Amino acid sequence: MHGVQDGAATLAAARRPEVDEHLRRLEFRLVREHDEVPPSLVHEWIERAWARFRGARVRDFVPLLVERAVRVSARGFSAGLPEPPRTHLSDWARSTTRRLLAGRMARRWAHSAGVARRAEQVARVLVAEEQDLLVAAAWLHDIGYAAELADTGLHSLDGARYLLRAGVPRRVCGLVAYHSGSAAVAEVLGLADELAEFDDDRGRLRDALWYCDMTTSPDGHPTTVENRLAEIRERRGPDDPVVRALEINVDERLAAVRRTHRLLRRATV
């Protein structure tokens, strides 16, 4: 992800614009093809391979060499880390999200499913007791958009309140309440006191949920955090509370993505 991985900006600055554009298109394709791999890892593998092969005598072969190197790394990621366990909580989260979103809000359902797929990948590098919490929170993070749950206008708060009434562990409720910087949205809407009903889990688990949400497109496809932020701004417009909140917390979002990427990188080296 440009601007997120360590050293990526330096490498990009050294490239000709046409090379950078070619690698951007290559990254888009490989991220889509390797949906089983967190997008930031694909980006870093591309940058690393380009740095390795950019001095090749026959430059026409460089994109092919980069692509082959990424495919090898992707196979290693898929085979090197165990799948997170499935429990009653994550199964309930999936069925509940399907019931609330899949019919009338098909695109929101697709996004939630994509975030959950990402969570299953990222959960592999968390401690065992947090893995299923992440997957469950990923499925549930946007249920507050459902018409039958909407109340305050802040979907993260409405979703968290529903989950609390349903007896879901308070830690999952807090993850949903504060996901992807919703504290700043609550501030814009004047709902900060209401959101404070829940605890903000300021650790790796929260970072991981933010990472999963911020690297998944509205249609559930993998994307970079930069493209995700650009899409949010374009789709919602400058006056939307979520876009206004970005002025408050965009750095916090990027930092969460960066920390999770580093955790993934350390676990897969």
Secondary structure, DSSP 4 states (H G I P E B T S, - for coil): -TTTSTTHHHHHHTS-HHHHHHHHHHHHHHHHHTTTS-HHHHHHHHHHHHHHHTT-SSGGGHHHHHHHHHHHHHHHHHHHSPPPPP-HHHHHHHHHHHHHHTTT-HHHHHHHHHHHHHHHHHGGGS-HHHHHHHHHHHHHTTGGGSTTT--SS-HHHHHHHHHHHTT--HHHHHHHHTGGGHHHHHHHHT-HHHHTTS----SHHHHHHHHHHHTB-TTS-B--HHHHHHHHHHHH-TTSHHHHHHHHHHHHHHHHHHHHHHHHHHHH-
